[in-house]
Amino acid sequence: MESRKTPQRFSSSSRKGRQPVDQKKPRTPKEKLVAFLKEVFYVGGAFLILNSFVLASFEVPTGSMEDTVMPGDFLFVNKFIFGGTTPRTIPLTNVRIPHVSLPKLRQVHKGDVIVFVWPGMPNEIRPLEPTYYLKRCVAEPGDTIQIVNKVVFVNGIRQPLPKYAKFDRPYIIPRGVRDSRIFPPGSDYNEDNYGPLWVPKKGGTIKITPANLEQWRIFIEREGHTVDVNNGLVTIDGKPTDRYTVERDYIFAMGDNRDNSLDSRFWGFVPVDDVVGTPMIVYWSWDPSIPILDIITKLQSIQWGRLGTIIN
């Protein structure tokens, strides 16, 4: 029996070209633009969420962590582990905005390599522009840190050196040789002989007197208070007091390149809330001193052997 085929229907207006009536109309330029902008919006939104809460990229700017990481290394940073945040600044600007953090998977521990928002120089309540630093956490909230002849002690226990830690200077600065750059201001510490110094912990108290106020003034002001001395008495927010209760948790951070690192020894404690994440792997590396416009030389400087290096 001969099978019957259903004849394909065509519109009366298109019989000459015999085009099916269900063929889609070509999109207008306006429709194409709208579709493109939607795709950009969705991709941009997905990237923003990923970059804010899960994974970010960080370029190593200095040699303060040699040989753990090198200048010119590009790292993937795990932000999720310490609780990712919404953007801290307006995109493409340095204008700070309030941010919200996700719950942490765990706290920062001694030995963690971390990326964090730099707190500023010892005389700054807040730096003009937010800057991201890469160091190693050497002391946690509530710890007491001391450095004796370049050896780090935490709570009286000698700490092992990181695998790639190094010292470039062949001599030790003796204890008592004061360095005016060192934190806290007014102390007689230097980078080789430092402390003992308590790392502030939320809820802990600091005894405040006119004699030691300069060591703690910026710290207290960074927590949002005004500090003064009136009639020989320290006042915080206008109220006389001899103690201050710490409102946040802090860590002490140092570079693995111990003799060539500006770190907590120089600018103080890092708020735990300002820790962005921990680097995981080197995904790219080249010579940062070569201008990007010199593209051939720049590409020739790629450090292929560093690609895929795990950070620990």
FIMAR-810174 format. One record per residue (C-alpha): residue number from 1; chain; z negated, y, x negated. Coordinates in steps of 0.1 Angstrom, whole numbers, plus 5000, padded with zeros to 4 digits. Example, Ala and Ser with C-alpha at 12.3 -4.5 7.8 and 13.67 -1.06 7.14 Angstrom:
BEGIN
(1,A,(4922,4955,4877))
(2,A,(4929,4989,4863))
REM end
This chain:
BEGIN
(1,A,(5000,5000,5000))
(2,A,(5009,5034,4986))
(3,A,(4979,5055,4979))
(4,A,(4977,5090,4993))
(5,A,(4969,5119,4970))
(6,A,(4952,5149,4984))
(7,A,(4975,5178,4977))
(8,A,(4961,5206,4956))
(9,A,(4957,5238,4976))
(10,A,(4971,5270,4963))
(11,A,(4967,5305,4977))
(12,A,(4997,5320,4994))
(13,A,(4997,5349,4971))
(14,A,(5000,5327,4940))
(15,A,(5027,5302,4950))
(16,A,(5051,5315,4924))
(17,A,(5027,5309,4896))
(18,A,(5011,5280,4915))
(19,A,(4976,5288,4902))
(20,A,(4946,5270,4918))
(21,A,(4924,5292,4941))
(22,A,(4892,5281,4923))
(23,A,(4903,5296,4889))
(24,A,(4877,5321,4876))
(25,A,(4887,5357,4874))
(26,A,(4888,5372,4839))
(27,A,(4856,5392,4832))
(28,A,(4859,5429,4831))
(29,A,(4849,5448,4799))
(30,A,(4818,5459,4817))
(31,A,(4808,5424,4826))
(32,A,(4814,5412,4791))
(33,A,(4792,5440,4777))
(34,A,(4764,5431,4802))
(35,A,(4766,5394,4792))
(36,A,(4765,5403,4755))
(37,A,(4735,5425,4760))
(38,A,(4717,5398,4779))
(39,A,(4723,5374,4750))
(40,A,(4710,5399,4725))
(41,A,(4679,5405,4747))
(42,A,(4672,5367,4749))
(43,A,(4678,5360,4713))
(44,A,(4658,5391,4702))
(45,A,(4629,5382,4725))
(46,A,(4628,5346,4712))
(47,A,(4628,5359,4676))
(48,A,(4600,5384,4684))
(49,A,(4578,5357,4699))
(50,A,(4585,5334,4670))
(51,A,(4579,5361,4644))
(52,A,(4548,5373,4660))
(53,A,(4530,5341,4668))
(54,A,(4545,5312,4648))
(55,A,(4565,5319,4617))
(56,A,(4573,5349,4596))
(57,A,(4591,5357,4564))
(58,A,(4575,5374,4534))
(59,A,(4590,5386,4501))
(60,A,(4567,5384,4471))
(61,A,(4567,5420,4456))
(62,A,(4546,5417,4424))
(63,A,(4534,5392,4398))
(64,A,(4497,5392,4409))
(65,A,(4500,5355,4421))
(66,A,(4521,5342,4391))
(67,A,(4527,5313,4387))
(68,A,(4517,5301,4422))
(69,A,(4545,5323,4435))
(70,A,(4569,5346,4417))
(71,A,(4583,5380,4423))
(72,A,(4615,5377,4443))
(73,A,(4603,5346,4461))
(74,A,(4609,5346,4499))
(75,A,(4583,5326,4518))
(76,A,(4579,5311,4553))
(77,A,(4544,5321,4565))
(78,A,(4525,5300,4591))
(79,A,(4510,5326,4614))
(80,A,(4500,5301,4641))
(81,A,(4472,5285,4620))
(82,A,(4451,5317,4619))
(83,A,(4461,5330,4654))
(84,A,(4494,5349,4656))
(85,A,(4494,5384,4670))
(86,A,(4516,5407,4690))
(87,A,(4533,5432,4668))
(88,A,(4509,5455,4649))
(89,A,(4534,5483,4646))
(90,A,(4563,5496,4667))
(91,A,(4594,5476,4655))
(92,A,(4613,5492,4626))
(93,A,(4585,5518,4622))
(94,A,(4551,5520,4605))
(95,A,(4534,5533,4637))
(96,A,(4504,5512,4645))
(97,A,(4498,5499,4680))
(98,A,(4470,5478,4696))
(99,A,(4477,5441,4692))
(100,A,(4465,5409,4708))
(101,A,(4456,5377,4689))
(102,A,(4460,5341,4699))
(103,A,(4431,5317,4693))
(104,A,(4429,5303,4657))
(105,A,(4434,5267,4649))
(106,A,(4409,5272,4620))
(107,A,(4392,5298,4600))
(108,A,(4402,5310,4565))
(109,A,(4386,5289,4538))
(110,A,(4380,5294,4501))
(111,A,(4412,5284,4482))
(112,A,(4436,5294,4510))
(113,A,(4466,5315,4499))
(114,A,(4469,5342,4525))
(115,A,(4491,5371,4537))
(116,A,(4471,5400,4551))
(117,A,(4472,5436,4560))
(118,A,(4460,5456,4529))
(119,A,(4428,5475,4538))
(120,A,(4436,5505,4515))
(121,A,(4422,5520,4483))
(122,A,(4384,5523,4480))
(123,A,(4385,5560,4491))
(124,A,(4407,5554,4521))
(125,A,(4395,5546,4556))
(126,A,(4430,5534,4564))
(127,A,(4462,5535,4543))
(128,A,(4490,5558,4555))
(129,A,(4514,5528,4560))
(130,A,(4505,5492,4568))
(131,A,(4513,5470,4538))
(132,A,(4512,5433,4535))
(133,A,(4496,5416,4504))
(134,A,(4495,5380,4492))
(135,A,(4463,5367,4475))
(136,A,(4440,5338,4475))
(137,A,(4407,5337,4494))
(138,A,(4379,5331,4469))
(139,A,(4348,5339,4491))
(140,A,(4342,5336,4528))
(141,A,(4320,5357,4552))
(142,A,(4284,5355,4542))
(143,A,(4291,5342,4506))
(144,A,(4278,5359,4475))
(145,A,(4305,5363,4448))
(146,A,(4299,5369,4411))
(147,A,(4323,5369,4381))
(148,A,(4308,5361,4347))
(149,A,(4331,5365,4318))
(150,A,(4362,5359,4341))
(151,A,(4346,5328,4357))
(152,A,(4341,5330,4394))
(153,A,(4309,5318,4410))
(154,A,(4303,5316,4448))
(155,A,(4267,5312,4460))
(156,A,(4258,5304,4424))
(157,A,(4284,5275,4421))
(158,A,(4312,5277,4396))
(159,A,(4345,5277,4413))
(160,A,(4375,5256,4400))
(161,A,(4405,5276,4388))
(162,A,(4436,5273,4410))
(163,A,(4463,5250,4396))
(164,A,(4485,5279,4383))
(165,A,(4459,5305,4376))
(166,A,(4463,5323,4343))
(167,A,(4448,5350,4321))
(168,A,(4471,5372,4300))
(169,A,(4444,5393,4283))
(170,A,(4429,5376,4253))
(171,A,(4396,5395,4254))
(172,A,(4367,5399,4279))
(173,A,(4354,5432,4292))
(174,A,(4316,5430,4285))
(175,A,(4291,5433,4314))
(176,A,(4280,5469,4319))
(177,A,(4313,5485,4308))
(178,A,(4320,5504,4339))
(179,A,(4355,5507,4354))
(180,A,(4358,5537,4379))
(181,A,(4386,5518,4397))
(182,A,(4363,5490,4407))
(183,A,(4349,5484,4442))
(184,A,(4323,5493,4454))
(185,A,(4323,5529,4441))
(186,A,(4294,5538,4419))
(187,A,(4288,5502,4407))
(188,A,(4287,5492,4370))
(189,A,(4311,5462,4376))
(190,A,(4344,5455,4359))
(191,A,(4371,5430,4366))
(192,A,(4357,5404,4342))
(193,A,(4320,5408,4350))
(194,A,(4315,5416,4386))
(195,A,(4287,5413,4412))
(196,A,(4267,5396,4425))
(197,A,(4280,5411,4458))
(198,A,(4275,5398,4493))
(199,A,(4306,5394,4514))
(200,A,(4299,5409,4548))
(201,A,(4296,5386,4578))
(202,A,(4295,5397,4615))
(203,A,(4259,5402,4626))
(204,A,(4246,5405,4590))
(205,A,(4227,5436,4580))
(206,A,(4231,5459,4550))
(207,A,(4202,5480,4538))
(208,A,(4214,5516,4535))
(209,A,(4197,5543,4514))
(210,A,(4210,5577,4501))
(211,A,(4211,5560,4467))
(212,A,(4236,5532,4477))
(213,A,(4254,5550,4505))
(214,A,(4285,5558,4485))
(215,A,(4290,5520,4479))
(216,A,(4291,5514,4517))
(217,A,(4303,5547,4532))
(218,A,(4340,5537,4534))
(219,A,(4332,5502,4546))
(220,A,(4311,5516,4575))
(221,A,(4337,5542,4583))
(222,A,(4364,5515,4584))
(223,A,(4344,5499,4611))
(224,A,(4348,5531,4632))
(225,A,(4316,5550,4625))
(226,A,(4306,5584,4610))
(227,A,(4282,5584,4581))
(228,A,(4262,5613,4567))
(229,A,(4229,5623,4550))
(230,A,(4206,5648,4567))
(231,A,(4173,5659,4553))
(232,A,(4173,5629,4530))
(233,A,(4180,5604,4558))
(234,A,(4211,5584,4563))
(235,A,(4226,5589,4597))
(236,A,(4253,5567,4614))
(237,A,(4269,5582,4644))
(238,A,(4243,5609,4642))
(239,A,(4213,5586,4643))
(240,A,(4189,5581,4614))
(241,A,(4188,5545,4601))
(242,A,(4181,5525,4570))
(243,A,(4202,5494,4580))
(244,A,(4237,5487,4592))
(245,A,(4248,5457,4613))
(246,A,(4282,5444,4603))
(247,A,(4307,5441,4632))
(248,A,(4334,5420,4617))
(249,A,(4339,5390,4594))
(250,A,(4353,5396,4559))
(251,A,(4367,5377,4529))
(252,A,(4370,5384,4492))
(253,A,(4406,5379,4479))
(254,A,(4419,5377,4443))
(255,A,(4453,5371,4426))
(256,A,(4459,5339,4406))
(257,A,(4472,5361,4378))
(258,A,(4436,5373,4372))
(259,A,(4443,5399,4345))
(260,A,(4472,5415,4364))
(261,A,(4460,5417,4400))
(262,A,(4448,5446,4421))
(263,A,(4427,5427,4446))
(264,A,(4392,5428,4463))
(265,A,(4377,5437,4429))
(266,A,(4394,5470,4432))
(267,A,(4398,5478,4469))
(268,A,(4371,5457,4487))
(269,A,(4368,5432,4514))
(270,A,(4396,5420,4537))
(271,A,(4388,5418,4575))
(272,A,(4394,5382,4587))
(273,A,(4412,5397,4617))
(274,A,(4438,5412,4593))
(275,A,(4448,5379,4578))
(276,A,(4483,5373,4591))
(277,A,(4489,5337,4579))
(278,A,(4493,5313,4550))
(279,A,(4526,5308,4531))
(280,A,(4541,5273,4533))
(281,A,(4573,5271,4513))
(282,A,(4597,5291,4492))
(283,A,(4630,5292,4510))
(284,A,(4648,5317,4487))
(285,A,(4643,5332,4453))
(286,A,(4661,5357,4431))
(287,A,(4655,5385,4406))
(288,A,(4641,5415,4426))
(289,A,(4649,5439,4398))
(290,A,(4687,5436,4403))
(291,A,(4701,5460,4430))
(292,A,(4716,5443,4460))
(293,A,(4748,5463,4455))
(294,A,(4754,5444,4423))
(295,A,(4760,5413,4444))
(296,A,(4776,5391,4418))
(297,A,(4747,5395,4393))
(298,A,(4722,5392,4422))
(299,A,(4737,5359,4433))
(300,A,(4737,5347,4397))
(301,A,(4700,5353,4395))
(302,A,(4691,5328,4423))
(303,A,(4663,5306,4411))
(304,A,(4676,5273,4426))
(305,A,(4646,5253,4411))
(306,A,(4621,5273,4432))
(307,A,(4638,5266,4465))
(308,A,(4617,5242,4485))
(309,A,(4585,5248,4464))
(310,A,(4554,5241,4485))
(311,A,(4526,5267,4483))
(312,A,(4490,5255,4479))
REM end
